[in-house]
Amino acid sequence: MCLSRLWLFFSPIYKYICDNQKKITMKKIVLSLAVIVGVLACNSKPEGYVLNGTLTGDVENGTQIFIRKINESNQPYDIDTTTVENGKFTISGPADSPELIYVFIDKIQGYTPLVAEPGEIELTAQKDSLNFAKIKGTLQNDIFSKYLNESRALSDQAVSIQKDMQNANMSGNEATVNSLRDEFAELQEEYKNFELDFIKNNPNGLISALLIEKGVNARIVESEEAQKLYEALTPEIKETLPAKNILKSLEAAKEREEKSKSTAIGATAPDFSGPTPDGKELSLKEAMGKVTIIDFWAAWCKPCRVENPNVVNVYNKYHSKGLNIIGVSLDRKEEDWKKAIADDKLTWSHISSLDYFNDAVAKLYNVEAIPATFILDENGVIVAKNLRGPELESKISELLQ
């Protein structure tokens, strides 16, 4: 493509030379061509990336290198391949817009993420530590490497705390376990703040767009804050796929947050109704007591089944004082639902449309994971959510005093 462009560029000069051979010396022709080539070289920009890799650790000649992307199902797929010769490889590809790609080596564990963008990228790695490869050579990879180095330092702290917690658990040192758990929680908050600060300080980084997208989808960042972070990104980054995905995720998040307002603490619980195990219709209003628990669960949900004995104890202890429960099952099979009610001795009211997470009541209450519970006072106002174990009994006792 470059040669054809050069020929088109030079063709008028060629005609001029042919028409004026007696007027122009060969020296001047060569000089003219040299000047034009120089101008082209100075003004051209690489259209793709060139990746130069150096591997240590006795990698055999002919070992395949795979360049991969991740599809919408979060599965890697090959986009290019080359081979290693004398511990080195070179591979190039298009890079219209900065995007994350991954370098894999045949029969070797791990991989190296990097950003494909126009320019020469240098990769240096030990074959058994591909995740810790050094990447440099372009702006996006410098920003990405900075993020990886700083985040790994925090990750190393997390691993250390988890090991200490495991040892404390094995030795039965409950005080140390509790202290380490608090320390871990503080580190999680520090990590969240680190990522937010990194995004704010690097609005020109592809990694910043990826972090915003992750934060919105994982519900770590509220949509309002994510919107501000997105708006601060540079125009180039806004044109990347992750940035475009942010807008889609923000739209879904705003819709979800708006729906959640109707079931937030302090809101009046939306009324609903559904079929009972004996085929009748039961509404929330009909099932309410002085205090009411709406319990979203399912026979297939192990955490739900583990929590059920605690809920049974609370119900048996406080039902006579005004506690009612209505279970909303997200089962698919009627026989599984009814069997679980009998096996776990759940003697309160139950409804189910046997429609899994497509259940209309689950959608009304914005339930996307179970177990999920909503505690209502005598006026149907939501006063607490998702309490389990001793916290559940403590709250019920407080409300029925």
Sequence and secondary structure as in RCSB ss.txt:
>XXXX:A:sequence
MCLSRLWLFFSPIYKYICDNQKKITMKKIVLSLAVIVGVLACNSKPEGYVLNGTLTGDVENGTQIFIRKINESNQ
PYDIDTTTVENGKFTISGPADSPELIYVFIDKIQGYTPLVAEPGEIELTAQKDSLNFAKIKGTLQNDIFSKYLNE
SRALSDQAVSIQKDMQNANMSGNEATVNSLRDEFAELQEEYKNFELDFIKNNPNGLISALLIEKGVNARIVESEE
AQKLYEALTPEIKETLPAKNILKSLEAAKEREEKSKSTAIGATAPDFSGPTPDGKELSLKEAMGKVTIIDFWAAW
CKPCRVENPNVVNVYNKYHSKGLNIIGVSLDRKEEDWKKAIADDKLTWSHISSLDYFNDAVAKLYNVEAIPATFI
LDENGVIVAKNLRGPELESKISELLQ
>XXXX:A:secstr
 HHHHHHHHHHHHHHHHHHTTTTS HHHHHHHHHHHHHHHHHH   SEEEEEEEEES   TT EEEEEEE TTS 
EEEEEEEE BTTEEEEEEE SS EEEEEEETT S  EEEEE SEEEEEEEETT GGG EEESSHHHHHHHHHHHH
HHHHHHHHHHHHHHHHHHHHHT HHHHHHHHHHHHHHHHHHHHHHHHHHHH TT HHHHHHHHHHHHTT S HHH
HHHHHHTS HHHHTSHHHHHHHHHHHHHHHHHHHHGGGSTTSB    EEE TTS EEEHHHH  SEEEEEEE TT
 HHHHHHHHHHHHHHHHHGGGTEEEEEEE  S HHHHHHHHHHTT  SEEE  S GGG HHHHHTT  SSSEEEE
E TTSBEEEES  HHHHHHHHHHHT 
